[in-house]
Amino acid sequence: MIIKKSQDEIRKMREAGRIVAEVLDILEEHVKPGVTTEELDRIAEEHIRSRGGIPSFLGYQGFPRSICTSVNEVVVHGIPDGTRLREGDIIGIDVGVILDGYHADAARTYPVGEVSERARRLMEVTLKALEAGIEACRPGNRLGDVSHSIEKVVREGGFSVVVQFVGHGIGREMHEEPQVPNFGPPGRGPLLEPGMTFALEPMVNEGGYEVYVDQDGWTVRTKDGKLSAHYEHTVAVTEEGPLILTLP
Ligand code: MG
């Protein structure tokens, strides 16, 4: 069952989403060669708590940190540690916040200094895919239209969509029904109605779509060792169309 939210609940998710966006903006200034992912985690947690929020990921199924930091061939769920970023890396950072009982969740991929043309294109296509998915979040469309819009942009860009991990409903819980795949045929799945809230999150690989989970039980990597990018927004379906909740 997809839990629809009242306007008041959506306002609460918007406030949580504002903190998420602030963290992603702040981190942008700190993503530089030499910084460790642990330092980024500390900066994020401090800001979330200073705004009265709680990091959604900390302790979630035992996850040990407040944000996920996924460098280069890491797709998602990388654990912040002493790893120093190097010129030319790309890093996906995923941030979730609970405020007043409601979650918001977003991610961006950042270049570390100058990155290759191919890395830049991978990031651009992934962001465009997310934007296409958001655009499809309107009443009268079906969930499959959202999934299909995302996949179409990725395919046209010549990259591959990760199928093993998907987007999700979000609200009082970080992960609610339904699953939101980043692929599939249009015109299928549940009809979208005002009040539905989704975390859309295309994970896009430079090479093949296959991924595996590292021995740490979290870190998801591309099987071929090539790059992966990840962007995410929390979005509400409204009468007027899609409303992005994770903006500053
Ligand atoms: Mg998510």
Boltz pocket constraint, residues with backbone or C-beta under 6 A from the ligand:
constraints:
  - pocket:
      binder: B
      contacts: [[A, 105], [A, 166], [A, 167], [A, 168], [A, 174], [A, 199], [A, 201], [A, 232]]
      max_distance: 6.0
